[in-house]
Amino acid sequence: MGHLFLRQLLSVKVITCVIEDLIYPNGDKLESEYPHEFQIECALELLITIGYTLEILCKQTPLREKNGNADRIRTYIATFTHLK
């Protein structure tokens, strides 16, 4: 999936939906159950694969959208830290 994003066949919105589905199994960020280990590994591998490109795209987007994407990435990192 990450390679499709790198080739610009998937949008940032689709990738963030996939990551959120992996790390928030119930779809609720606040009351979500813990994801399975394989879901965490998949989300981390995806972020490792696309991280640099995602960061570049966040820098190139308009300020309003950039802040939203940056906030999402911070939320993912906070979630992984909490799971640690």
MODELLER restraints for C-alpha pairs under 7 A, 6 or more apart:
rsr = mdl.restraints
at = mdl.atoms
rsr.add(forms.Gaussian(group=physical.xy_distance, feature=features.Distance(at['CA:2:A'], at['CA:46:A']), mean=5.67, stdev=0.5))
rsr.add(forms.Gaussian(group=physical.xy_distance, feature=features.Distance(at['CA:2:A'], at['CA:49:A']), mean=5.99, stdev=0.5))
rsr.add(forms.Gaussian(group=physical.xy_distance, feature=features.Distance(at['CA:2:A'], at['CA:50:A']), mean=5.84, stdev=0.5))
rsr.add(forms.Gaussian(group=physical.xy_distance, feature=features.Distance(at['CA:4:A'], at['CA:10:A']), mean=5.94, stdev=0.5))
rsr.add(forms.Gaussian(group=physical.xy_distance, feature=features.Distance(at['CA:5:A'], at['CA:11:A']), mean=6.59, stdev=0.5))
rsr.add(forms.Gaussian(group=physical.xy_distance, feature=features.Distance(at['CA:6:A'], at['CA:50:A']), mean=6.67, stdev=0.5))
rsr.add(forms.Gaussian(group=physical.xy_distance, feature=features.Distance(at['CA:19:A'], at['CA:43:A']), mean=5.63, stdev=0.5))
rsr.add(forms.Gaussian(group=physical.xy_distance, feature=features.Distance(at['CA:21:A'], at['CA:27:A']), mean=6.54, stdev=0.5))
rsr.add(forms.Gaussian(group=physical.xy_distance, feature=features.Distance(at['CA:22:A'], at['CA:39:A']), mean=5.20, stdev=0.5))
rsr.add(forms.Gaussian(group=physical.xy_distance, feature=features.Distance(at['CA:22:A'], at['CA:40:A']), mean=6.79, stdev=0.5))
rsr.add(forms.Gaussian(group=physical.xy_distance, feature=features.Distance(at['CA:22:A'], at['CA:43:A']), mean=6.18, stdev=0.5))
rsr.add(forms.Gaussian(group=physical.xy_distance, feature=features.Distance(at['CA:23:A'], at['CA:35:A']), mean=5.68, stdev=0.5))
rsr.add(forms.Gaussian(group=physical.xy_distance, feature=features.Distance(at['CA:23:A'], at['CA:39:A']), mean=6.55, stdev=0.5))
rsr.add(forms.Gaussian(group=physical.xy_distance, feature=features.Distance(at['CA:23:A'], at['CA:40:A']), mean=6.25, stdev=0.5))
rsr.add(forms.Gaussian(group=physical.xy_distance, feature=features.Distance(at['CA:24:A'], at['CA:32:A']), mean=5.70, stdev=0.5))
rsr.add(forms.Gaussian(group=physical.xy_distance, feature=features.Distance(at['CA:24:A'], at['CA:35:A']), mean=6.57, stdev=0.5))
rsr.add(forms.Gaussian(group=physical.xy_distance, feature=features.Distance(at['CA:25:A'], at['CA:32:A']), mean=6.51, stdev=0.5))
rsr.add(forms.Gaussian(group=physical.xy_distance, feature=features.Distance(at['CA:25:A'], at['CA:33:A']), mean=6.64, stdev=0.5))
rsr.add(forms.Gaussian(group=physical.xy_distance, feature=features.Distance(at['CA:25:A'], at['CA:35:A']), mean=5.95, stdev=0.5))
rsr.add(forms.Gaussian(group=physical.xy_distance, feature=features.Distance(at['CA:26:A'], at['CA:32:A']), mean=5.41, stdev=0.5))
rsr.add(forms.Gaussian(group=physical.xy_distance, feature=features.Distance(at['CA:26:A'], at['CA:33:A']), mean=6.69, stdev=0.5))
rsr.add(forms.Gaussian(group=physical.xy_distance, feature=features.Distance(at['CA:58:A'], at['CA:66:A']), mean=5.10, stdev=0.5))
rsr.add(forms.Gaussian(group=physical.xy_distance, feature=features.Distance(at['CA:58:A'], at['CA:69:A']), mean=6.61, stdev=0.5))
rsr.add(forms.Gaussian(group=physical.xy_distance, feature=features.Distance(at['CA:59:A'], at['CA:66:A']), mean=6.72, stdev=0.5))
